[in-house]
Amino acid sequence: MGNYRGYIGTYTKGESEGLYSFSLDTDKGEIRDVRLAAVLDNPTYLTISDDNQNLYSVIKKGETGGAVAFSIDQNTGALKALNDRSSNGAAPCHISVDQKKQYVLTANYHKAEVVLYPLNPEDGRLKDPSSIVKLEGSGPNPKRQESAHTHFAGWTPDEKYVVIVDLGMDAIVTYQVKAGKLEEASRLLVQPGSGPRHIAFHPNGKYAYVMTELSGEIIVLDYDAETGKLLPKQYAQTLPTHFSGYNDGSAIHLTTDGRFVYCANRGHNSIAAFRVDEGSGQLTLIEHTPTEGDWPRDFVLDPSERFLVAANQNSGNLVLFSRDVESGRLTLRQEDVRVPDPVCVKFLHI
């Protein structure tokens, strides 16, 4: 198949210096050539434009936090900083860019804030925010839900709506972008105390899957593309029934054929694999696979979807699994790829 280039966002509280890059050799099934790509403070989450011209990352700059734009060298993969935008307070925890490369969105866990940045069409630079939404609310967990904590900001598959996931208020909110402003379209309150974290949509545009951080579940929802409304129809446990230790749910991703859903469990330290029912979108558990490290903060399927790369934050290692495309099962290939405090992993698109 060849080589695919990826990038890693990290916490810089220890040995990490910022963003890292690596290559995946799919013929040998091996991650190699891990190197520093950009010196940044806490570039924990990143996203790459569909045309592979730009990479966007969250950043911390002193007492401020925001987003930074890079151009990507098409031959070497090297990153060149274009500009950044930041404001007082904590840095965002999530960032995404739309397919047309008109906007970048950030979600801020600590400030419960969503920021919409228009982009310069010529080079993808960030412009000043055109809309800022602050969420307010709380949930029943006094330690984690004392206030709103926005954890995800992205787009629905048709990009008709922006979708926001808030852990603190157990809510999923959709917005329309009108003249550069975010206007609320619908709001769903899920099971109290579940703490929704991230959402992923089925490629058919009819279903969505929300990973909960606090309750360790995947919420399966029907999605109405006309109204932007979401309706829950299944809560699928992501942990084995015998597990009683501490766990936080983290990332969730689907295969492009819509047949499988994967999610990560921090604490149980596993990737849970589910089969998707074609008719209903509901899930059936296939297996739990250990991540061979501590605290899998995120993971990603490679562009061929024959491999999965997990990032263990606390143990500082990337782990490579091969994936059986028919059964959905994972097989360990490589576990000793050292990266300090890895959080987010993304590949260039093909």
Beta strands, then each sheet from edge to edge (+ up, - down):
strand 1: 3-10
strand 2: 18-25
strand 3: 30-39
strand 4: 46-48
strand 5: 54-61
strand 6: 64-72
strand 7: 79-88
strand 8: 94-97
strand 9: 103-108
strand 10: 113-118
strand 11: 131-134
strand 12: 150-155
strand 13: 162-166
strand 14: 171-178
strand 15: 181-189
strand 16: 196-201
strand 17: 207-212
strand 18: 217-223
strand 19: 230-237
strand 20: 248-254
strand 21: 260-266
strand 22: 270-276
strand 23: 283-290
strand 24: 296-301
strand 25: 307-312
strand 26: 317-323
strand 27: 330-338
strand 28: 342-347
sheet 1: 3+ 2- 1+ 28-
sheet 2: 4+ 5- 6+ 7-
sheet 3: 8+ 9- 10+ 11-
sheet 4: 12+ 13- 14+ 15-
sheet 5: 16+ 17- 18+ 19-
sheet 6: 20+ 21- 22+ 23-
sheet 7: 24+ 25- 26+ 27-
end
